[in-house]
Amino acid sequence: MPQLSGTISPTSPLNSADYNPVDHLNAIFSHPSSLSSIAKTSDALHTYQNELDEEIEALTRHQSVSDVESVKRIRAAKDDLAELFPKVEDVRARAMQTEEAITEMTADIKRLDNTKKNLTLSMTALKRLQMLTTAYEQLRGLSSSRQYKECAQLLQAVIQLMAHFKSYRSIDQIATLGRNVSDLQREMLEQVCEDFEVTFAKAEVSQRRGILAEACLVMDALGDNARSRLITWYCNTQLREYRQVFRGNEEAGSLDNISRRYAWFRRMLKTYDDEHAVMFPANWRMNEMLANAFCEGTRDDFKNILSRSIRRDDGLSLDVDLLLSCLQETLDFEHSLERRFNNASRASIDTVSSDSEKAPVFSQAISEAFEPYLSVWVEAQDKKLSTMIPQYRQQPPKPPDEDFSPQMVVPSSIELFNFYRLTLAQCAKLSTGARLVELCKVFAKYLDQYAQQVLLFYVSERSSGQTPSKIPQLEDTILVLNTADYCFNTCTQLEEKIRGRIEEGYKAMVDLQSQADAFMGIASATVRALVRRVEVDIERTWREMRNTGWSKMEMVGDQSSWVAEMLQNIKRRSTEVLGMLHKQQYARAFCDNLVDSVANAFIVSIFQCKPISEVGAEQMLLDSYALKKGFEDLLNINAKPNTPSPAGYIKRVNQSMSRLDPILKTLQVRPSPPEALVQAYLIHIADRSETNFRKILDLKGLRKQDQSHLLELFQAHRASSRNEKLPQTSALLSPLAVSGTSAGGVGGPTIASGLGNLSSAATLSTSNLPTRFDPSTFGSAIMNAARDGVDRLGTPTLGSTPSQTPSGATSPPTQQQSSAAGRASFEIPTPGGMGTTNLNENLRNIGKFFKRDIGGLGGRFGSGSKVADEAG
């Protein structure tokens, strides 16, 4: 409500542009009790109206007075402007009069200045014309008397004066004089060339050296064309004998006599330095021009010779040793030329910048001819490497006279990469283009062969006559693992070295990553071989577990006896293995693989122990917790006491062993009431598969007639809205199938090679497993598994999906997968010669997954190698 004193606030609704009186009145008289103030409100409004009227009247009076004053000021301004315009016109008229007077006064001075300028120009032109005429006459006389030193000075003056008279060519006398000067220049050019030809023809260079040196000054004055003509003549004259000797005689021009070519030119350069260098100005660089001409001619000769050698009809190929010898001698010769001519005489005024920007002049000036034929040399390196690989295969992994060290690698790997380093250095001197790409492909080819034929051979079965096959010793397996890691690191360094030396356009063609992955596949295979040694030790404890009467247990006690024995065997063998692994990455990989192996073997054994009572399932769960607790300290078994295990490893152990929990916790639930068992399955197994539910019922040993009601309840519960989002099938149970055999029997379940998160590509029947491990099949199984399919070593084959660790890394192979490789014996498939290619692909595939898995362990994979010998 407005103030009733008559003063209205500026924020009052009365001052609003969109004022609504009805709304305002409703706001003031919002309650019946406020109607008593109508009179006071009316008085306040009348008072405010009167105040507004007075204010409007005052403003109107003030505005009227202001309008009158403004009109007066405008009239005064117009009067002032009327007076100003005539004054401005008067000033402009007087300025124009002043300008006309000054122009009349200075007109005569301007005419005199122009006359003086024209007179000066005419006198200068006449004087220069007189100088040109005089210099021309003197030049003719000096030219006829061969006074070349004076001729050079006068010739420069004549040329400069003629340049001044170019704009006067329309005058006949000037045009005639210009033609006479041009004729005189041509005569002097021919005269100097004739003097050089006659002097060299008569062998009078030493007697007329001074005259010829002065004649070169004349050629300098005549310009670039004249100088180029003399340089070309001199080079052709000096190299005429060389071309006659080495092009006209097939024996002298052969590659066998390449040293004679370079010796001849060195003598030519010595002759130039002793007799001819004083004749030519230093800025002509005549010796360098001579060297360029020699290199061009020699390069063409070599191209023809090499082309004829390749197309020989007698069946003899180009001698590689001769080719390399000639190329090396050529490179040395080019280097000597570069060292001789790349000196301070070629530097500009800014010596520092010119030296830094100076490009090689004679690099590949002749050796370019050898470039297309270096493939012969690359083929020679290929043949040499093809003989080295079988030799390496016959050598023992460790020299007999050396003691084993955890950091030791197979000596042949160091020798191979040392050969690569020397060969690369030699090839980089010869070519940094296509031939280096070819050499890189040869390197890749024999790296693959070294991985297959040497390293895999060391960890595979090796028979000797009628004696039984021997599995590789633990030291040999560790050596192969160290060597595979060393080769992996050195492959990467070798690739970087080649990329650093090869031309830019070929860098994309350099790729040794596939070979590095193949070596990582070897490392993966050796880690699994180490795990297999532990599996052999604990095979008896698994049999003890399977022979236990799990359906007859009446109460849960302490951990089973087989658990303590298994942990003892695992720790005993792991202590030995981990003590030989000097890299933490591989120790972690060994432990991860071992834990996964035991977890998967436990799952297999569960399905072999049918039937299992609720108490038996509870005892199995207790045993699995005891194993998990024992595995937590496995990685630090050789470390100081109380050393904590890495958190990532603990997480990996928990994840691997926790795959047992859903099965065992479901088996712990009694079938009565039936809803409890169905609900437990939907909670723990968490899928909607009736087939998998039947597997649980079979494990519990329920009869077929007792299963029908449970199956009906399962179908009803899985169809409910609460369970409709569950997956159709479980990744844990789907690969498993239960056979109708009781615990402790020879029969057992059929499981896929992938358990849990692993691939379920193939199946493995435990009924085919032998009761004891056959060592004769162990060594060959590793190599055969790589050849026969990567999934046999636990890594998915091409096109399959690897399992993931909690950190996102790929899971290493599991126990059942590596067990399948260790227990089975199969032939090496090599149809149509494709065995090597398949092996390459499989090894690379193993290496990629293994490297990805190791990469999640912390730190850069493959770093920290203590082997000093590296490629490059």
Salt bridges, closest charged atoms under 4 A:
GLU57 OE2 - ARG61 NH1 3.16
GLU89 OE1 - ARG92 NH2 2.56
ASP90 OD2 - ARG94 NH2 3.10
ASP108 OD1 - ARG111 NH2 1.84
ASP183 OD1 - ARG186 NH2 2.15
GLU190 OE2 - ARG229 NH1 2.97
ASP195 OD2 - ARG146 NE 3.07
ASP220 OD1 - ARG227 NH1 2.76
ASP224 OD1 - ARG227 NH2 2.22
ASP273 OD1 - ARG340 NH2 2.86
ASP274 OD2 - LYS270 NZ 3.07
GLU275 OE1 - HIS276 NE2 3.95
GLU288 OE1 - ARG285 NE 3.24
GLU288 OE1 - ARG346 NE 3.65
ASP301 OD1 - ARG247 NE 2.77
ASP301 OD2 - ARG261 NH1 3.14
ASP314 OD2 - ARG312 NH2 2.63
ASP355 OD1 - LYS358 NZ 3.12
GLU371 OE2 - ARG435 NH1 4.00
ASP382 OD2 - LYS445 NZ 3.44
GLU438 OE2 - ARG435 NH2 2.92
ASP448 OD2 - ARG844 NH2 2.76
ASP485 OD2 - LYS583 NZ 2.55
GLU495 OE2 - ARG499 NE 3.28
GLU504 OE1 - LYS507 NZ 3.26
ASP517 OD1 - LYS851 NZ 2.94
GLU535 OE1 - ARG532 NH1 2.80
ASP537 OD2 - ARG572 NH2 3.74
ASP537 OD2 - ARG573 NE 2.71
GLU539 OE2 - ARG546 NH2 3.77
GLU539 OE1 - ARG823 NH2 2.67
GLU565 OE2 - ARG540 NH2 1.83
GLU576 OE1 - ARG573 NH1 3.02
ASP592 OD2 - ARG588 NE 2.89
ASP592 OD2 - ARG652 NH1 3.56
ASP596 OD2 - ARG652 NH2 3.02
GLU614 OE1 - ARG670 NH1 3.96
GLU614 OE2 - LYS700 NZ 2.92
GLU632 OE1 - LYS629 NZ 3.75
GLU690 OE2 - ARG694 NH2 3.17
GLU690 OE1 - ARG718 NH2 3.93
ASP698 OD1 - LYS704 NZ 3.95
ASP706 OD2 - ARG703 NE 3.10
ASP788 OD2 - ARG792 NE 2.78
GLU841 OE2 - ARG844 NH1 3.47
ASP853 OD1 - ARG652 NH1 3.65
